[in-house]
Amino acid sequence: MNDLITDLVISLTTHLTTYLLIFITTAIIYFIFTQLTNRDTWENYGVKQVSMGRLALVDFKRASAALMEEHGDTVGITRGEMTLITRDLELLRHVMVKDFNNFVDRMVVMTTNTPIEDSLFFSNGQDWRRMRHLSSPSFSTGKLKYVARNIESSAQKLANILEDCAGKDVLVPIKHITGQYTSEIIASSAFGVQTDCLGKEDDEFTHHAKSIIKIRSKAMNMLILVMFRFKWLHRFLVKKLKISFLDQMSGDAYNYFNAIIHTAVAQRLEMEQQGLERPKDFLQSMIVAKTKGDEEAAHYTSDSQEASWEQLPKTMTDRELIGQSMLVIFAGFETTATTLQMCLFLLAQHADIQEKVYKEIQKVVSSESPTYEELGQLKYTEQVINETLRHYPPAAIITRRAEATYHYGSITIPKGAGILIPIETIMMDPRNYPDPTKFDPDRFSDENKVKRDPLTFLPFGYGPRHCIGMRLAYLELKVGLVHVLRKVKFELNDRTEPRKGEKLVTRFQGIIVIDKPIQLQAKLRNE
């Protein structure tokens, strides 16, 4: 026993020493870099340059919001590179839509040895266009209607489990349960993998889906934020020295998904050779697109420097196929599970709104299973989802990068500069949404929406690079709410986390992180 304790202490000391050495080395390099390097400043480009300050190491989202509140809607920082932070809607309209071709790329925010860095979200330039072209058919209306059957089955199971929790007077660990719900949908709809963990222990697929991106301690997150100030060092440590704890993706999750995706691809190619019917899921769509693109590439002889985009073959590498599959797993699981969690939490806080959603469901949905058309008629339910996304967008910040120097009024954005778009700050701006902290779904009524600039609502981005899975997310959320709210209602009390009247504490780590997992009280509808 003593030997075990000694080994544990040595292990912890070693890790702490490693973290400390990296942090000190990084701080020294950064000090030398800032003191001895002649850098360009935003003042030369008509933008007020500001310092992020120490708050950025704790909460970058809050720090950027505070800077704009103090210095105006557009400010410049040099966190290792020229970065413009703006909530100027007209400037953003140019960046995200009107002059999109100059701002196709995102800033580099992911440092990993896994293929997810080659997925649609993180790809740039022609690679992004190619991946978007290949991925879009997987999210067509026809595919969504097919997927709706899997969503329906999982939503029924979710409702039954929550009904059981209500009957037993057991608090609901809401993110755990909603995560199982979305994981089961993604497993079956995207990869033909059948899971059965709803209300039970997480199975292997769900366990790795939940851990695919590392959720770090506050101290470790501060170290990563410091690393972002000079990405070349972070990249060197992860890519060259293979320091795994600085990799933002889980190596275990990658190994697991890499194995099952390779196995599934091999099985489907064998099914094709045997003339057997293959699943109609996301993975199959990607395999078909890749196969067609490979055939085009094999017969392609034109000089790629002279060929137009339309003439170029549209295919992907095996690494890109794995990376895009991993992105679908993470995005399909995490963002929708988080939104459903926050939606149920907000409904528990606002019993009157919860009752209004229930009454709409009862009025619109005429049978046990809602039709695709009925889901489209759940207008108030969608307003509640949108107001949830306004309060708690799964990703609070998105980015772009200038391909060429760009002029907007008195502002110049130099070539290569990053643009940081604080979407949560925009959606909580009282100029866009009066009394912004109030939960008010009526903000998204047809009458009120037409009065606002569409760029004030950005949970899925905007323009050509908006989230490709947006309609799938709404489908999962609506079907889940229909089945759940017909059986149970949620509330906060002295047993729940947070308790009734307490404030929910969240922090930003690329995604929403809640220090104390939400636990809600479910009550039977017929009580």
MIKE-145639 format. One record per residue (C-alpha): residue number from 1; residue in three letters; x, y negated, z negated. Coordinates in steps of 0.2 Angstrom, whole numbers, plus 2048, in hexadecimal, padded with zeros to 3 digits. Each point is the difference from the previous one (the first is absolute). Layout:
<pts>
PT senu migu  c1  c2  c3
PT  NUM  ALA   X   Y   Z
...
</pts>
This chain:
<pts>
PT senu migu  c1  c2  c3
PT    1  MET 800 800 800
PT    2  ASN 80E 7F4 7FC
PT    3  ASP 809 804 810
PT    4  LEU 7F0 7FC 809
PT    5  ILE 7FE 7EF 7F7
PT    6  THR 812 7FC 804
PT    7  ASP 7FE 805 812
PT    8  LEU 7F1 7F5 801
PT    9  VAL 809 7F1 7F8
PT   10  ILE 80F 802 80C
PT   11  SER 7F4 801 80F
PT   12  LEU 7F6 7F0 7FB
PT   13  THR 810 7F7 7FC
PT   14  THR 808 804 811
PT   15  HIS 7F0 7FA 809
PT   16  LEU 7FF 7F0 7F6
PT   17  THR 813 7FD 803
PT   18  THR 7FD 802 813
PT   19  TYR 7F2 7F4 800
PT   20  LEU 80A 7F3 7F6
PT   21  LEU 80F 802 80B
PT   22  ILE 7F5 7FD 810
PT   23  PHE 7F7 7F2 7F8
PT   24  ILE 810 7F7 7FB
PT   25  THR 809 803 810
PT   26  THR 7F1 7FA 80A
PT   27  ALA 7FF 7F0 7F5
PT   28  ILE 813 7FC 803
PT   29  ILE 7FE 803 812
PT   30  TYR 7F1 7F5 801
PT   31  PHE 808 7F2 7F6
PT   32  ILE 810 800 80C
PT   33  PHE 7F4 801 80F
PT   34  THR 7F6 7F1 7FA
PT   35  GLN 80F 7F6 7FB
PT   36  LEU 80C 803 80E
PT   37  THR 7F5 802 80F
PT   38  ASN 7FB 7F1 80A
PT   39  ARG 7EE 804 804
PT   40  ASP 7F3 7F7 80A
PT   41  THR 7F2 7F8 7F6
PT   42  TRP 7ED 7FD 803
PT   43  GLU 802 7ED 7FD
PT   44  ASN 808 800 812
PT   45  TYR 7F0 807 807
PT   46  GLY 7F3 7F4 7F9
PT   47  VAL 7FC 80C 7F1
PT   48  LYS 802 7FD 7EE
PT   49  GLN 80D 80D 7F9
PT   50  VAL 7FC 807 7EF
PT   51  SER 808 80C 7F4
PT   52  MET 7F6 80F 7FB
PT   53  GLY 806 800 7EE
PT   54  ARG 801 80E 7F3
PT   55  LEU 7ED 804 801
PT   56  ALA 803 808 811
PT   57  LEU 809 80E 7F8
PT   58  VAL 7F1 804 7F5
PT   59  ASP 7F2 7FC 80C
PT   60  PHE 804 7FA 812
PT   61  LYS 7EE 7FE 804
PT   62  ARG 7FD 7F4 7F1
PT   63  ALA 810 7F7 804
PT   64  SER 7FC 7FC 812
PT   65  ALA 7EE 7FA 7FB
PT   66  ALA 807 7F4 7F3
PT   67  LEU 80D 7F9 80D
PT   68  MET 7F2 7FC 80C
PT   69  GLU 7F5 7F9 7F2
PT   70  GLU 80E 7F4 7FB
PT   71  HIS 808 7FC 811
PT   72  GLY 7F3 802 80D
PT   73  ASP 7F9 80C 80C
PT   74  THR 810 804 809
PT   75  VAL 811 802 7F8
PT   76  GLY 811 808 804
PT   77  ILE 80B 80B 7F6
PT   78  THR 810 809 804
PT   79  ARG 800 810 7F7
PT   80  GLY 80F 807 80A
PT   81  GLU 7F7 7FB 810
PT   82  MET 7F5 7F1 806
PT   83  THR 7EE 803 7FA
PT   84  LEU 7F1 7F5 803
PT   85  ILE 7F2 802 7F4
PT   86  THR 7F0 7F8 806
PT   87  ARG 7ED 800 7FD
PT   88  ASP 7FD 7F3 80D
PT   89  LEU 7F2 809 80A
PT   90  GLU 803 7F7 810
PT   91  LEU 812 804 800
PT   92  LEU 7FC 812 7FC
PT   93  ARG 7F3 800 80E
PT   94  HIS 80F 7FD 80C
PT   95  VAL 80B 80D 7F8
PT   96  MET 7F3 80E 7FF
PT   97  VAL 7F6 7FD 810
PT   98  LYS 804 7F2 80C
PT   99  ASP 812 802 801
PT  100  PHE 801 812 7F9
PT  101  ASN 80C 806 80E
PT  102  ASN 80D 7F5 7F7
PT  103  PHE 7FC 807 7EF
PT  104  VAL 7FD 813 803
PT  105  ASP 80D 806 7F4
PT  106  ARG 7FF 802 7ED
PT  107  MET 80E 7FC 7F4
PT  108  VAL 809 80F 7FA
PT  109  VAL 7F8 805 7F0
PT  110  MET 804 813 7FF
PT  111  THR 810 807 7FD
PT  112  THR 7FF 813 801
PT  113  ASN 808 810 808
PT  114  THR 7EF 807 804
PT  115  PRO 7F8 7FE 811
PT  116  ILE 7F2 7F5 7F9
PT  117  GLU 80B 7F1 805
PT  118  ASP 7FC 805 812
PT  119  SER 7EE 800 7FE
PT  120  LEU 7F3 7F4 807
PT  121  PHE 800 7F4 7F1
PT  122  PHE 813 7FE 800
PT  123  SER 804 801 812
PT  124  ASN 803 7F0 80B
PT  125  GLY 801 7FA 811
PT  126  GLN 7FC 80C 80E
PT  127  ASP 801 80E 7F4
PT  128  TRP 7F1 7F9 7F7
PT  129  ARG 7F6 7FE 810
PT  130  ARG 804 812 805
PT  131  MET 7FB 807 7EF
PT  132  ARG 7F0 7F5 7FF
PT  133  HIS 7FB 806 812
PT  134  LEU 803 812 7FA
PT  135  SER 7F7 7FF 7F0
PT  136  SER 7F1 7F6 805
PT  137  PRO 7F6 80E 807
PT  138  SER 800 809 7EF
PT  139  PHE 7F5 7F3 7F9
PT  140  SER 7F3 7FE 80D
PT  141  THR 7EE 800 7FC
PT  142  GLY 7FE 812 806
PT  143  LYS 80E 806 7F5
PT  144  LEU 7F9 7F7 7F1
PT  145  LYS 7EF 808 803
PT  146  TYR 809 811 800
PT  147  VAL 80A 7FC 7F0
PT  148  ALA 7F0 7FA 7F8
PT  149  ARG 7FB 812 7FD
PT  150  ASN 810 803 7F5
PT  151  ILE 7FD 7F0 7F7
PT  152  GLU 7EE 805 7FC
PT  153  SER 805 811 7F9
PT  154  SER 80D 7F7 7F4
PT  155  ALA 7F5 7F2 7FB
PT  156  GLN 7F3 80D 7FB
PT  157  LYS 80D 809 7F5
PT  158  LEU 805 7EF 7F9
PT  159  ALA 7EF 7FC 7FB
PT  160  ASN 7FD 811 7F8
PT  161  ILE 810 7FE 7F5
PT  162  LEU 7FB 7EF 7FA
PT  163  GLU 7EF 806 7FC
PT  164  ASP 808 80E 7F6
PT  165  CYS 80B 7F3 7F7
PT  166  ALA 7F0 7F6 7FC
PT  167  GLY 7F7 80F 7F9
PT  168  LYS 80F 805 7F5
PT  169  ASP 802 7EE 7FB
PT  170  VAL 812 801 805
PT  171  LEU 80A 7F0 806
PT  172  VAL 805 800 812
PT  173  PRO 812 7FD 805
PT  174  ILE 7FA 7F7 80F
PT  175  LYS 810 7FE 80B
PT  176  HIS 804 813 7FD
PT  177  ILE 7EF 805 806
PT  178  THR 7FF 7F4 80F
PT  179  GLY 812 805 805
PT  180  GLN 7FA 812 800
PT  181  TYR 7F1 7FB 80B
PT  182  THR 80B 7F6 80D
PT  183  SER 80E 80D 800
PT  184  GLU 7F3 80E 804
PT  185  ILE 7F9 7F6 80E
PT  186  ILE 811 7FC 808
PT  187  ALA 806 812 7FE
PT  188  SER 7F1 807 809
PT  189  SER 7FD 7F2 80C
PT  190  ALA 811 7FC 805
PT  191  PHE 809 811 7FF
PT  192  GLY 7F4 80E 7FE
PT  193  VAL 806 804 7EF
PT  194  GLN 7F3 806 7F4
PT  195  THR 802 7FA 7EE
PT  196  ASP 7F5 803 7F1
PT  197  CYS 806 7F6 7F1
PT  198  LEU 7F1 7F3 7FD
PT  199  GLY 7FD 801 7EE
PT  200  LYS 80E 80C 7FD
PT  201  GLU 813 7FF 7FF
PT  202  ASP 808 7F8 80F
PT  203  ASP 805 80C 80D
PT  204  GLU 811 7FF 809
PT  205  PHE 7FA 7F5 80E
PT  206  THR 7F7 7F4 7F5
PT  207  HIS 80F 7FF 7F4
PT  208  HIS 80C 7FB 80D
PT  209  ALA 7F4 7F4 808
PT  210  LYS 7FF 7F7 7F0
PT  211  SER 813 7FF 7FE
PT  212  ILE 805 7FD 812
PT  213  ILE 805 7EE 7FC
PT  214  LYS 809 7FE 7EF
PT  215  ILE 7F7 7F7 7F2
PT  216  ARG 80F 7F9 7F6
PT  217  SER 802 7F9 7EF
PT  218  LYS 800 7ED 7FE
PT  219  ALA 813 800 7FE
PT  220  MET 803 80B 80F
PT  221  ASN 7F4 7F5 80A
PT  222  MET 80A 7F1 7FB
PT  223  LEU 810 808 807
PT  224  ILE 7F7 804 810
PT  225  LEU 7FA 7EE 802
PT  226  VAL 812 7FA 7FD
PT  227  MET 805 80C 80E
PT  228  PHE 7F4 7F8 80C
PT  229  ARG 80A 7F0 7FF
PT  230  PHE 80E 808 80A
PT  231  LYS 7F8 80F 809
PT  232  TRP 811 805 808
PT  233  LEU 806 806 7EF
PT  234  HIS 7F0 809 7FC
PT  235  ARG 801 809 811
PT  236  PHE 812 804 7FE
PT  237  LEU 7FD 808 7EF
PT  238  VAL 7F1 80A 806
PT  239  LYS 806 804 812
PT  240  LYS 812 803 7FE
PT  241  LEU 803 804 7EE
PT  242  LYS 7EF 80A 7FF
PT  243  ILE 7FC 7F9 7EF
PT  244  SER 7EF 808 7FF
PT  245  PHE 7F9 7F6 7F1
PT  246  LEU 801 7F0 80A
PT  247  ASP 7F6 808 80F
PT  248  GLN 7EE 7FA 7FF
PT  249  MET 7F9 810 806
PT  250  SER 7FF 810 7F6
PT  251  GLY 80C 80D 807
PT  252  ASP 7F6 80F 7F9
PT  253  ALA 7F0 7F9 809
PT  254  TYR 809 7FE 810
PT  255  ASN 807 812 7FF
PT  256  TYR 7EE 807 7FD
PT  257  PHE 7F7 7F6 80D
PT  258  ASN 80E 803 80D
PT  259  ALA 7FF 813 7FD
PT  260  ILE 7ED 801 802
PT  261  ILE 7FF 7F4 80F
PT  262  HIS 80D 80A 809
PT  263  THR 7F7 810 7FC
PT  264  ALA 7EF 7F9 806
PT  265  VAL 808 7F9 810
PT  266  ALA 808 812 804
PT  267  GLN 7EF 808 7FC
PT  268  ARG 7F6 7F5 80C
PT  269  LEU 80D 802 80E
PT  270  GLU 7FE 813 7FE
PT  271  MET 7ED 7FE 800
PT  272  GLU 801 7F6 810
PT  273  GLN 80A 80E 808
PT  274  GLN 7F3 80D 7FB
PT  275  GLY 7F2 7F5 806
PT  276  LEU 7F8 7FE 7EF
PT  277  GLU 7F6 7F1 7FB
PT  278  ARG 80A 7F4 7F5
PT  279  PRO 7FA 7F4 7F2
PT  280  LYS 7FA 7EF 805
PT  281  ASP 80A 7F6 7F3
PT  282  PHE 80D 7F2 800
PT  283  LEU 80F 80C 801
PT  284  GLN 7F8 808 810
PT  285  SER 7FD 7EF 808
PT  286  MET 812 7FB 7FD
PT  287  ILE 807 811 807
PT  288  VAL 7F5 7FE 810
PT  289  ALA 806 7EE 802
PT  290  LYS 812 805 7FD
PT  291  THR 7FF 80F 80C
PT  292  LYS 7F8 7F5 80E
PT  293  GLY 80E 7F3 7FD
PT  294  ASP 80D 80D 801
PT  295  GLU 7FA 806 811
PT  296  GLU 7FF 7EE 806
PT  297  ALA 812 7FD 7FA
PT  298  ALA 806 810 808
PT  299  HIS 7FB 7F9 811
PT  300  TYR 805 7EE 7FD
PT  301  THR 80E 7FA 80B
PT  302  SER 7FD 7ED 801
PT  303  ASP 80D 7F4 7F9
PT  304  SER 7F9 7FC 7EF
PT  305  GLN 807 7EF 801
PT  306  GLU 7F5 7FC 80F
PT  307  ALA 7F1 809 7FB
PT  308  SER 7F1 7F8 7F8
PT  309  TRP 7F8 805 7F0
PT  310  GLU 7F2 809 809
PT  311  GLN 80C 80B 80A
PT  312  LEU 80B 806 7F2
PT  313  PRO 7FC 811 7F9
PT  314  LYS 7F7 800 7EF
PT  315  THR 807 80D 7F5
PT  316  MET 808 802 7EF
PT  317  THR 80E 80A 7F8
PT  318  ASP 7FE 80E 7F3
PT  319  ARG 806 7F4 7F3
PT  320  GLU 7F3 7F3 805
PT  321  LEU 7F2 80D 7FF
PT  322  ILE 805 805 7EF
PT  323  GLY 802 7EE 7FA
PT  324  GLN 7EF 7FB 807
PT  325  SER 7F8 80F 7F8
PT  326  MET 808 7FB 7EF
PT  327  LEU 7F9 7EF 802
PT  328  VAL 7EF 806 803
PT  329  ILE 801 80B 7F0
PT  330  PHE 806 7F1 7F6
PT  331  ALA 7F5 7F3 807
PT  332  GLY 7F0 80B 801
PT  333  PHE 803 806 7EE
PT  334  GLU 806 7F1 7F6
PT  335  THR 7F8 7F0 808
PT  336  THR 7EE 808 800
PT  337  ALA 802 809 7EF
PT  338  THR 805 7EF 7F9
PT  339  THR 7F2 7F6 808
PT  340  LEU 7F3 80D 7FA
PT  341  GLN 807 800 7EF
PT  342  MET 800 7ED 7FF
PT  343  CYS 7EE 7FF 807
PT  344  LEU 7F9 80C 7F3
PT  345  PHE 809 7F6 7F2
PT  346  LEU 7F9 7F0 806
PT  347  LEU 7EE 808 802
PT  348  ALA 802 806 7EE
PT  349  GLN 804 7EE 7FB
PT  350  HIS 7F1 7F9 80A
PT  351  ALA 7F0 80B 7FC
PT  352  ASP 7F5 7F5 80A
PT  353  ILE 80A 802 810
PT  354  GLN 802 812 7FD
PT  355  GLU 7ED 802 7FF
PT  356  LYS 7FE 7F6 810
PT  357  VAL 80C 80B 80A
PT  358  TYR 7F6 80F 7F9
PT  359  LYS 7EF 7F9 806
PT  360  GLU 807 7FD 811
PT  361  ILE 806 812 801
PT  362  GLN 7EF 806 7FB
PT  363  LYS 7F8 7F5 80D
PT  364  VAL 80B 804 80F
PT  365  VAL 806 812 7FE
PT  366  SER 7F1 80B 803
PT  367  SER 807 811 7FE
PT  368  GLU 80E 809 7F5
PT  369  SER 80D 7FC 80D
PT  370  PRO 801 7EE 807
PT  371  THR 801 7FF 813
PT  372  TYR 80E 7F6 809
PT  373  GLU 7F2 7F3 804
PT  374  GLU 7FA 7FF 7EF
PT  375  LEU 811 7FC 7F9
PT  376  GLY 801 7F1 80C
PT  377  GLN 7F0 7F9 7F8
PT  378  LEU 807 800 7EE
PT  379  LYS 804 7ED 802
PT  380  TYR 800 7FC 7ED
PT  381  THR 80B 80F 7FC
PT  382  GLU 80C 7FA 80D
PT  383  GLN 800 7EF 7F8
PT  384  VAL 805 808 7F0
PT  385  ILE 80E 809 808
PT  386  ASN 806 7F0 808
PT  387  GLU 7FF 7F6 7F0
PT  388  THR 80A 80E 7F7
PT  389  LEU 80D 7FF 80E
PT  390  ARG 801 7ED 7FE
PT  391  HIS 804 802 7ED
PT  392  TYR 80B 810 802
PT  393  PRO 808 801 811
PT  394  PRO 80A 811 801
PT  395  ALA 80E 7F6 807
PT  396  ALA 801 7EE 7FA
PT  397  ILE 80E 7FA 80C
PT  398  ILE 803 803 812
PT  399  THR 80F 7FA 80B
PT  400  ARG 805 7FB 812
PT  401  ARG 810 7FB 808
PT  402  ALA 804 7F3 80D
PT  403  GLU 807 808 810
PT  404  ALA 805 7EF 807
PT  405  THR 801 7EE 7F8
PT  406  TYR 7EE 7F9 7FF
PT  407  HIS 7F9 7EF 7FE
PT  408  TYR 7F0 7FB 7F7
PT  409  GLY 7FD 7EE 7FD
PT  410  SER 80F 7F9 7F5
PT  411  ILE 805 812 7FB
PT  412  THR 80C 80B 809
PT  413  ILE 802 812 7FD
PT  414  PRO 811 806 805
PT  415  LYS 803 810 80A
PT  416  GLY 801 80F 7F4
PT  417  ALA 7F8 7F7 7F1
PT  418  GLY 7F3 80A 7F6
PT  419  ILE 7EE 7FA 7FD
PT  420  LEU 7F8 805 7F0
PT  421  ILE 7ED 800 800
PT  422  PRO 7F9 800 7EE
PT  423  ILE 7EF 808 804
PT  424  GLU 7FA 801 7EE
PT  425  THR 805 7EE 7FD
PT  426  ILE 7F6 7FB 80F
PT  427  MET 7F1 80A 7FB
PT  428  MET 800 7F9 7EE
PT  429  ASP 802 7EE 806
PT  430  PRO 7F2 7F5 7F9
PT  431  ARG 800 7F6 811
PT  432  ASN 7FB 811 809
PT  433  TYR 7F5 808 7F2
PT  434  PRO 7F9 7F4 7F2
PT  435  ASP 802 807 7EF
PT  436  PRO 80B 80D 807
PT  437  THR 802 80B 7F0
PT  438  LYS 7ED 803 800
PT  439  PHE 7FA 811 808
PT  440  ASP 7F3 7FB 80C
PT  441  PRO 7FC 80B 80F
PT  442  ASP 7F4 7F3 807
PT  443  ARG 810 7F7 806
PT  444  PHE 800 80D 80E
PT  445  SER 7ED 7FE 806
PT  446  ASP 7FE 7FC 812
PT  447  GLU 7FB 7EF 7FC
PT  448  ASN 80F 7FC 7F5
PT  449  LYS 80D 809 80B
PT  450  VAL 7FD 7F5 80F
PT  451  LYS 804 7F1 7F6
PT  452  ARG 812 806 7FC
PT  453  ASP 80F 801 80B
PT  454  PRO 803 813 803
PT  455  LEU 812 7FE 7FB
PT  456  THR 7FB 7FE 7EE
PT  457  PHE 7FC 813 7FF
PT  458  LEU 810 80A 803
PT  459  PRO 800 811 7F7
PT  460  PHE 802 809 810
PT  461  GLY 80B 7F3 808
PT  462  TYR 7FA 7F6 810
PT  463  GLY 803 800 812
PT  464  PRO 808 80E 80B
PT  465  ARG 80A 807 7F1
PT  466  HIS 7F1 802 7F5
PT  467  CYS 7FE 811 7F6
PT  468  ILE 7FC 80E 80D
PT  469  GLY 7F7 80A 7F2
PT  470  MET 7F4 7F2 7FA
PT  471  ARG 7F0 808 807
PT  472  LEU 805 811 7F8
PT  473  ALA 802 7F7 7EF
PT  474  TYR 7EF 7F9 801
PT  475  LEU 7F8 810 804
PT  476  GLU 809 809 7F2
PT  477  LEU 7FB 7F2 7F4
PT  478  LYS 7ED 7FF 805
PT  479  VAL 7FD 813 801
PT  480  GLY 808 802 7EE
PT  481  LEU 7F6 7F2 7F9
PT  482  VAL 7F0 807 807
PT  483  HIS 802 811 7F8
PT  484  VAL 807 7FA 7F0
PT  485  LEU 7F4 7F2 7FC
PT  486  ARG 7F1 80A 804
PT  487  LYS 805 80C 7F1
PT  488  VAL 809 7F5 7F4
PT  489  LYS 803 7EE 7FA
PT  490  PHE 810 7F9 7F8
PT  491  GLU 803 7F5 7F1
PT  492  LEU 80D 7FA 7F4
PT  493  ASN 7FF 802 7EE
PT  494  ASP 80B 801 7F0
PT  495  ARG 807 811 806
PT  496  THR 804 7FB 812
PT  497  GLU 811 7F9 807
PT  498  PRO 7FF 7F2 800
PT  499  ARG 7F2 7FD 7F3
PT  500  LYS 7F1 7F6 804
PT  501  GLY 806 7ED 800
PT  502  GLU 812 804 802
PT  503  LYS 80A 7FA 80F
PT  504  LEU 808 80D 80C
PT  505  VAL 813 7FE 801
PT  506  THR 808 804 811
PT  507  ARG 811 7FD 808
PT  508  PHE 806 800 812
PT  509  GLN 80C 80D 806
PT  510  GLY 7FC 800 812
PT  511  ILE 7F0 807 7FB
PT  512  ILE 7F5 7FD 7F1
PT  513  VAL 806 808 7F0
PT  514  ILE 7F6 801 7F0
PT  515  ASP 80A 803 7F0
PT  516  LYS 7F2 808 7F7
PT  517  PRO 7F5 80B 80B
PT  518  ILE 7EE 7FB 802
PT  519  GLN 7F4 80C 7F7
PT  520  LEU 7ED 7FD 802
PT  521  GLN 7F0 806 7F8
PT  522  ALA 7F5 809 80C
PT  523  LYS 7ED 801 7FC
PT  524  LEU 7F3 80B 808
PT  525  ARG 7F4 7F6 80B
PT  526  ASN 7F1 80A 7F9
PT  527  GLU 803 7FC 7EE
</pts>
